[in-house]
Amino acid sequence: MIERTKTARFGGEDVANRLAQLGDTEFDELSFGVIGLDSQGVVRAYNAAESKLAGRPKVEVIGQRFFEVLAPCARTVEFQGRYLDVRNGKLDSALFEHVLDHRMNPTRVFIHLKRTVLGDGMWILVRRRPPSISQWLGST
């Protein structure tokens, strides 16, 4: 895995800048899931960690609408509401817990939402819930 000093860190304030600088290999080597959406909520980026967590290959996901097709379980005030608040600039970012359960066993995860550096896109970062919050914040 890539050392956090050289790459994006889940929960980091500069994560959007770091993600924008990664090449394809580095993007796929991240230890947490990353989903990049365009301004319409269509998946444009999807890394290997998220593919493994969700059990869906990249080719099946790219080009799909996130909230309508891939994760209708995220169409809640807690998730989609925060997503809209970040996308619309009401919040700089959002960190919260969520249970993903669409086409998979229910899995408790931490979500970090952040706007992309350029354009109107959004990053959805997904990390399996570790045993402690210090482990979540202290690792890539």
N, C-alpha and C positions, 0 to 999 in steps of 0.2 A: 504494500500500500504506500501511497505518497505521504510524506511527512506533512503535517499541517502547516508548517512554516513555509512550505513551497506551494500550497494549494488552498482551496476553499475550505473553510471550517464551518460545519453545521452550527447555526446560531450566531455566527459572526456578523458584526455590523457591515463588514466589507465583502460579504459573500457574493453579492451581485457583481462587483468589480472583479473578484477572483474568478468566478465562473466564466465571465466574458473573455478572460485571458487564457483559459485552458484549451489545449488541443484535444482532439477526439480520444486519444489514448488516455490522457490524464483525466478527462471527463469520465471515462469508463472505469478508471481505477479508484474513484472516490468510494469511500466505505459507506456512504449513505445514498439513498435514492434521489434523483433529480429529474424533474419533469419541467420542461420549458414550454410555456403556452404563448401563442400570439395574442393579439388584442381581441380576437374573437373566441378565445378559449380552446383553440385547436392545438394539439400537441405537435411541437416542432423539434423538441429535443427530449431524449429519454436515455438514461444511462444504464449500464449493466447492473448496478446494485438495485435499481428500481425494477428492472426486468426480473431479477431473481426474487425480490420481495413479493412482487405482484404475480409472478408466474406467467408473465406475458412477454412474448418476444417483441423486440423493437418494431419489426415490420408490421405487426398487428396493431400497434399503438399510434405510430406516427401518422398524422393526418386526421385522427379521430377527435371528436369534441370531448373534452375531459369530463365536464359535469353531466352531460346528457348520455354519453355512451360508455365511457370508461369507469367513472366513479359516481354513479347516481347516489351512492351512500354519502357523498360529500355535499349533496344539495341540502344543507342545513344552515340555519342562521349562524351556528358556531363556525362552520367551515366556509361556505360560500359567502356568508355575510362578511366575514373577515377578509376573504379574498377580494370582495368588491371594495371594502374600505381601503385596503392597500392599493389596489389598482387605481382607485379614484383619488388617491393622495390624502385620505383622511388619517391613515396610519402609515408610518415609514416601513414597518414590517409587522408580522404577527407570528408568535410562537405559541403553540397549544397542543394538547393531546387530542387524539381522535381514534376511533375504531374503524378500520377499513374492513369491509366484509362483502364487497361485490365480487362474485365469482372466486372467492377465496375463503379460507377459514378466518373467522374474526381475529384481527391482529391489532393490538393497541400500539399506536405509533405517536411520535412527536412530529409535528408539521411546522415548517418555517416557511412563511410566505414573504416574498421580496420582489419588488419590481425589477425588471431588467434595466441595465444601465442605458441602453439605447432603445428607442422605440417604445411601444405601449405593451410590451409583453410582461409576463410574470414567471417567476421561478417558484415551483413547489418543491421543497426539499422534504424528504421523508426519512425518518430514522426509527428503527424498531425501538421500542421502549426498553431501556436497560434497567438493571436493578435499582440504580440510584440516579438522582438528578446530577450529581457531580460527575458521574461517568458520562452522562449525556453531554454536558457542557465541556468536558475536558478532552474529548476525542474528536477526530475528524469525521 
